[in-house]
Amino acid sequence: MKKLINNTAFFLKKETALISLYASSFVANLAFLIIAYRLNFKLIDQYIICVSCSTVLSSLFYSLIIKSKKKKEINLEIKLISIKLILIIFFFFYIYVSLNRFFYISIFFLTLILSEFLINLALVKCQLDMKKYSHGFIKIFQSLLKFGTLSFLFFTDDIIILGIINNLVIIIVFYSVITNYNFKINSRSKSFGVSDITYTLVGSLIFQLDKIIGPSYLDSDIIARYFINFKISSFYQIFGSIISQPIRNLLIKTKKINMEMKKNIKYVFYLLIFFYIFSNLILIILYKYNFLDYFKIRINLNDVIVYNIISLSFILHTKSGFYIDELYLNSQSKYLTKLNIICIIIIGFSIYLINNPIAWSASILMTQVLLLIFSQKIINILR
C-alpha cells in the first residue's frame, strides 16, 4: 500500500503537465455548459439528447479501434455483420433525434458523429504511438474550441448552431490530420463481433439513457441542471481514470487481478471517497457563507442530492471497472451483458414511472452496486 501511495504521488508529479491539460479540458467543457444554461440558450435539451446519443456511438467506435493492431497502419478488425449493426444503431439514433424537431438538429447530430469519429481515430492513434501529450492536447483543443464558439453570441443564442460551427471546424482540422495516417478495415476478422457491440452498447447506455429519453419527461431547465450536475460528478470518473492508470496498464498486461492489485484498487477507491467527502465540506462552506451568490449561482437541495448520488455512482464504477475489464480482456464479457440489460430496464422504468432526477440518479447508483457485486462474483466463479 505504501508503495502504491509513493508511486501515485510520483505519477501525479511526473504527469503534472498532462493532468493540467485534462483539468483545463474539464473546466472549459463545464464552463461552456454553465454559461449556456445561465444565458438560456435555445434548444439546450435537444443538445443534451444529441450529445448523449453520440456518446453511445463514440463508445462503440472507441471499443472497436482500441482493439486495433499496430503494424504500419491501424487495422480495424470488425465483422461485416458488426458494421451493419453499428449502422442500424446509428440510423435509429438519427431518426430519434430528427423526429418532430427542428430540421437543423439532424445536421448537428450528423456533424457531431463525424467529428467524434475523426477525433477518436486521432486519439487512438496517439495511444498506439504512445503520444500521451498529443492525446491531452487534442482534448484541450476540443474543449477550448467549444468554449470559443461563445464568441458567436453576438449573432445567435442557439446552442445547436454553435454546435454545428464547432463540429465543422473539428471535421476540417482532424480530416486534414488523419489523412496522414494509414488505416485498414478487415471485415473478415472475428475481433469485434456482435457480442462486443451488444456489451458496449448496453454498458454505455447505463450512464446515457436518462439524458436520451429524459428530456421527453421533464422541462429543459430541470434537464439542463441535471446534465450539469452529471458533468460535475464525472470529475470522479476522470480523476479515477488518471490515478488508476498504472494499475490498469498492469491489468492489460496480466489480464488478471491479483491480491496486490486488489489492495491498490481499494486505495484508489478510498482516495476518491476522501475527495468526495472533501468536496461536500467545501460545498457546505460555500453554501453557508453565500460565496456562490457572488457568482449568481443558485443551487438547491435537488442539485446537491443528484451530485452526491451520481458521484458515488462514478466512484463505484471506477472500482467495478477493473473487474469488468478483466472479464472483457478474457473474452468473458457475455456474463455481464445480461446484467447490463437488467440495469437498463431498471433505469428505463425509473424514468418512465418517476419524473424526478433524484430517482433517475438513484437507479444509476443501484446498477453500479449490482455491477460491482456480480462482476466480482463472476470472476470468483470462473477462477
N, C-alpha and C positions, 0 to 999 in steps of 0.2 A: 504493500500500500504506500509506504513512504517513497519507494522507488517511483511509483506512478505519479505521486504528487510532485516529486522533483522533475520527472520527465514532462509532466503537464506544464509546470512553470517554465521549464526550458523551452518547450514547444511554443508557448504563448509569447515568450520573449523573442524567440527566434523568428516567429511569424507575425511580429507586430505590424509590419507593413501590409501583409496580406489580410490580417484581421481588420485593419483600418479600412481597407478597400471594401470589405463585406459590410462593415459597420456603416460606412458612408452610403453604400447602396441601400441598406435597410432604412436609414434615416430619410434619404431622398424619396424613396418609394412611399414611406409613411407620410412625409410632409405633403407630397402631391395629393394623397387621398384626403388628408385633413383639410387642406386648402380647398379642394374640390367640394367637400361637404360643407365647409363654412360659407362658401360663396354660392351655395345652392345650384351647383352645376345641373344642367338638364340631363335627363336620362341616366342618372348615376346607377339606378337599379338595373337597367339594361346593360350597362358597362360591367357591372359585377357578374351578371349571368354569362356574358361573353368571355370574360377573363377566367371564370371558374370552369367553363366548358373547355377552353383552350388549355387550362392546366391539366385536365384529364388527358387530352390528346398529347400534350407535351410529355406527360409521364410515360405514355405508351411508346412514343418515339425515342425518348431517352433510354428506356429499358431495352429497346432494340439495339441502338447503336453502342450502348455501353458494353454489349457482348461482342462488339466488333473485334476482329483480329487484325493487328497491325503487321502488314508486310511492307509493301511500298505504297499501299493505299488502305483506306478504311473499307473493310469488306463487310457490307451489311448483309448478314446471313438471316434470311427470313423466307418462310414457306410462301408459295404463291397464294394459297388459301388465306394465309395470315394477312397478306397485302389487301386482299379483297375484304376481309373482315374489318380491317382498320378503315378502309374507305367507306364501308357501310356505317361504322360508328361516326365517322366524320360527317357524312350526309345526314345522319339522324340529328346530330347536334346543329348542323347548319339549318335544317328545316325548323328545329325547335326555336332557335334564336331569330328566325326570319318571320315566323307566322305572326300575323296581327300586330306587327310593329313597323316602325319607320324603315323604308327600304334601305337606307344607307347603313343601318345596323348590320345587315348582312355583308356589306362591303367592309365594315370594320372587322367583323369576325374573320372574313377571308384573309384580309391583310394581316390580322393578328396571328392566325395559324401559320401563314407563310413566314412571317418574321420569327415566330417561335421555332419553326422548322430550321431556318438558317442559323439562328443563334445556338440551338442545340448541337448542330453539326460542328460549329466553331468551338463550342465548349468541350465537346468530347474529343475533338482533335487536339485541343490544348492538353487534356488529360492524358491522351495516348502519347503525346510528345513530351509529357512531364513539364509543361509550361504552366506552373501554378499561378504565376503572377499575371500571365496573359488571361487566364480564366477569371481572375479578380478584376482586371481592367475591363473585360467585356461586361461584367456585372455592373460596375460603376458607370460605364458608358451608357448602358441601357437605362439605368435609374436616373442619371443626370439628364439624359435626353428627354425622358418622360417629364421630369420636373421643368425642363427648359421649354416645353410646349405651353407652359402657363403664360409665356410672353405673348401668346396669341389671344390672350384675354381681351385685348383691345378690339378684336374682331368677332369673337364668339365666346359664349359661356357653355357651349355644348361639349361635354366630355367625350362624346363619340367622335366628333370632328377632330378634336385634339388627339384622340387615339389613332385615327386614320393617318394624320400627319406624322405622328411618332412611328407608326408601323412602316410607312412608306420610306422614311429616312433609314430605318433599320434594314429594310429589304435592299435598298440601293447600296448601303455600306457593306453589308455582310455578303451580298451576292458577289460583289467585286472581290471580297476576301476569299470565299470558298472556291472560286473558280481556279485558284492556285492549288487546290487540294485534288487528290486522286481518290475517287470513290468507285466502289463496285458493289452491285447488288447480286447476291447469289440466291435465286428463288428456289433452287433445288435443295437448299440446306434445311436441316431439321433443328437449327439452333434456336430459332424464335418461332414457336408454334402457337396454335390456338389456345392451349392451356396457359402459356405465358401471357398472352393477351388478356384472357379472362381474369387471371390472377392480378395483373397490373391494373386493369380497368376497375374491378370491384374494390381493390385496395385504395386507389386514388379517389374513388367516389365517396369513401367514408368521410374524408375531410372536405369534399366539394359539393355533395348532394344538396346540403341545406342552402348553399348560395346559388345553386342552379334552379331549384324549384321553389325555394323560399320566397322570392320576390312576388310570386303569384298569391301569397297568403298575407303578406304584411306590406305596409306602405313604404315608400322609398326612404323616408327619413330613418325608420327603425332598421331597415335592411342596411343602410349606409353605416350607421353606428355599429351594427353587429359585425359588418365586414371590417371596419377599422379596428374594433376590439380583437377580431381574429388575427389581423395582421400584426398588431402589437404583441399578441401572445405568441406569434410564430418566432419571436426572439429566442425562445427556449429550444425550438427546433433547430434554428440556425446555429446558436451558440453550442448546443449539444452536439451538433454535427462536427463543429470545428474542434472542440476539445477531445472528442472521442475518435478523431481521425486515426491516431496511431493504433488504437485498438482495432478499428475497422480494417486497417491495412493488414494487420496480423491475421484477422479472421479470413480475409480474402485469400491469404496465402495458405493457411492451415485448413480452412473450411470446417473448423470445429472450435467450439468454445470450451476452453479448458478451465481448471479451477482458478488459475492466476487471472485469466481474463474475466471470470465472474466477479472476482474481487475488484478489478478495475472498473467493471460496469457499475458495480454498487457505488464506487467512489464518484463516478460521473453523475449517477442518479442523485446522490446526496448533495453534490455540488450544485446541481440545478435546483434542488429543493431549497438550498441556502439562498440562492438568488431569488427564488420565488418568494420566500418569507421576507427577504430584504426589500424587494420591490413593493410588497404590501405595506411595510413600515413607512417607506418613502411616500406611498400613496396616501396613507393616513395623515402624515405630516403636511403634505401639500393641501389636502382637503381641509384639515383642521385650521390651518393658518391662512387659508384662502389665497395661496400662491397662484393657483390656476386662474383666479379671477383677473389677474394682471394680463393674462393672455386671452381672456374672454373664452376660456374653455370650460364648458359645463359638463360635469359627469354626474350620473345618477346611480342609484343602487343597482339597477339592472346592468349597467356598464361594468360595475365592479364585480358583480357575480359572474357575468359572462366571461370577463377577463380571467378570473380565477379558475373557472371550470375548464376553459379552453387551454389555459396554461398548463394545468395538471394533465390534460389530455396529451399535449405535446411532450411533456416530461415522461409520461408513461410510454408514449410512442417511441421516444428515444431509447428507452430501455428494451422494450419488446422488439425494436427494430433489429437488434443483434441476433436474437433467436429466430426471427423471421428470415433474416439474411442467411443464417446457417442452413435453414430448410431450403431456401431458394438456391444457394450455391451448390447444394447436394441434390438438386432436381426433385425436391420433396414439397414444393410449394402447393401441390394439389391438395395436401391435407388442410391447408389454410383457406383454400378457395371457398369451400362450403361455409366455413365460419365467417369469412368476409361477406358472403351473400346474406347470411343471417344478420350481420351487423348493418348492412344496407337496409334490410327490411325494418329493423328496429328504428333506424334514423328516419326512414320514409314514413313509418306510422306516426312517429312523434311530430313530424312536420305536418302531416295531414290532420291529425287529431287535436294537436295543441298548437295554436298560433302564438307561440311565445319563444323568443330566442333563448331564454334560460332552459326551457325544456329541450330545445334542439341541442344546445351545447352539452346538457346533461346526458343525452342519448349518445353523443360522440364519446364522452368520458366513459360511459358504460361499455361501449365497444372496445375501447382501449384496455380496460380492465380484463375483458374477455380474451382479447388477443394476447395479452401478457401471460395470463394464466394458462391458456391452452397451447400457446406456442412452446412454452417450457415443458408442458406435459407431453406434447407430441414428440419433442426431442428426446425426452427421457424414455419414452416407449420404444422409439426407433433404435435407441442405443442398447 
